[in-house]
Amino acid sequence: MSSIASQNGKANHSDQRLDAALPVPLYHQAYTVMRSWIASGDFVRGDQFPTEIALCEKLGVSRITIKRALSELAAEGLIARHRGRGTIVKAQKSRGIMRADFGEMMKNLHDVENTTDIELLSEAEAVPPTEVADDLDLDPGVAALEILRRRLVDGEPYVYSVSYIPTNVAARFPDKGAEQTSLLQLLTDAGYPPLEAYQRMNAASADESVATSLGLEPGQPVLKAVRVFKTAELLPVQHTTMYFRPDRYEYTLVLPASEAND
């Protein structure tokens, strides 16, 4: 199968197969994915966009679906379609994209605090899902403090987060502390300063709550990141699942050449 990266020299996206079982039409799913490629700068003004056949293979949908999605992009002024020349990108990379370097993730958390606004959506005790309880070394059925928040840049939401803090740790938090302060700072002030964070990331589809919080349609793609913070004693003190809008967030990873080989 031909590769999009091999055609244009851009970053090679992993296959982003669409899901016909979702309530969002396939053409709109395809449109959202391709729009995120342009918004993130993977394709910039003047670039040749992948062919319809390559897009069909990449996204696993029919040519009719791809044509409809491309028509949506063209109507928005993001691409121009020329007979005999193919599809050319017209739009520039979107502004206001937040970037995170994995090697400096802890520093980035402080930077994000200083450049974005917090909106506390809810804060209450709840029993976390099994996988969260496992990450926090909690017994099944044991409640933790659940904190739902989102962060905004220039007044627009770019990430929605669901955090769980063990109750013995959260008991040292001030009232409504999560409304004004980063959880990292709250943990430090409570005497549980995180020393390290374990992170895993993957693509996901926005469910109803995520979509509503980020101004998306249910089923649209988001970048999902799960972070587990631990103290110097390897005590897990925070589990956070974050859902990023792909058109407002970019994740970069710098690797030594020896680790970047195929």
Rosetta blueprint (number, residue, H / E / L):
1 M L
2 S L
3 S L
4 I H
5 A H
6 S H
7 Q H
8 N H
9 G L
10 K L
11 A L
12 N L
13 H L
14 S L
15 D L
16 Q L
17 R L
18 L L
19 D L
20 A L
21 A L
22 L L
23 P L
24 V L
25 P L
26 L H
27 Y H
28 H H
29 Q H
30 A H
31 Y H
32 T H
33 V H
34 M H
35 R H
36 S H
37 W H
38 I H
39 A H
40 S L
41 G L
42 D L
43 F L
44 V L
45 R L
46 G L
47 D L
48 Q E
49 F L
50 P L
51 T L
52 E H
53 I H
54 A H
55 L H
56 C H
57 E H
58 K H
59 L H
60 G L
61 V L
62 S L
63 R H
64 I H
65 T H
66 I H
67 K H
68 R H
69 A H
70 L H
71 S H
72 E H
73 L H
74 A H
75 A H
76 E L
77 G L
78 L L
79 I E
80 A E
81 R E
82 H E
83 R L
84 G L
85 R L
86 G E
87 T E
88 I E
89 V E
90 K L
91 A L
92 Q L
93 K L
94 S L
95 R L
96 G L
97 I L
98 M E
99 R E
100 A E
101 D E
102 F H
103 G H
104 E H
105 M H
106 M H
107 K H
108 N H
109 L H
110 H H
111 D H
112 V H
113 E H
114 N H
115 T H
116 T L
117 D E
118 I E
119 E E
120 L E
121 L E
122 S E
123 E E
124 A E
125 E E
126 A E
127 V L
128 P L
129 P L
130 T H
131 E H
132 V H
133 A H
134 D H
135 D H
136 L L
137 D L
138 L L
139 D L
140 P L
141 G L
142 V L
143 A L
144 A E
145 L E
146 E E
147 I E
148 L E
149 R E
150 R E
151 R E
152 L E
153 V E
154 D L
155 G L
156 E E
157 P E
158 Y E
159 V E
160 Y E
161 S E
162 V E
163 S E
164 Y E
165 I E
166 P E
167 T H
168 N H
169 V H
170 A H
171 A L
172 R L
173 F L
174 P L
175 D L
176 K L
177 G H
178 A H
179 E H
180 Q L
181 T L
182 S L
183 L H
184 L H
185 Q H
186 L H
187 L H
188 T H
189 D H
190 A L
191 G L
192 Y L
193 P L
194 P L
195 L L
196 E E
197 A E
198 Y E
199 Q E
200 R E
201 M E
202 N E
203 A E
204 A E
205 S E
206 A L
207 D L
208 E H
209 S H
210 V H
211 A H
212 T H
213 S H
214 L H
215 G L
216 L L
217 E L
218 P L
219 G L
220 Q L
221 P E
222 V E
223 L E
224 K E
225 A E
226 V E
227 R E
228 V E
229 F E
230 K E
231 T L
232 A L
233 E L
234 L L
235 L L
236 P E
237 V E
238 Q E
239 H E
240 T E
241 T E
242 M E
243 Y E
244 F E
245 R L
246 P L
247 D L
248 R L
249 Y E
250 E E
251 Y E
252 T E
253 L L
254 V L
255 L L
256 P L
257 A H
258 S H
259 E H
260 A H
261 N L
262 D L
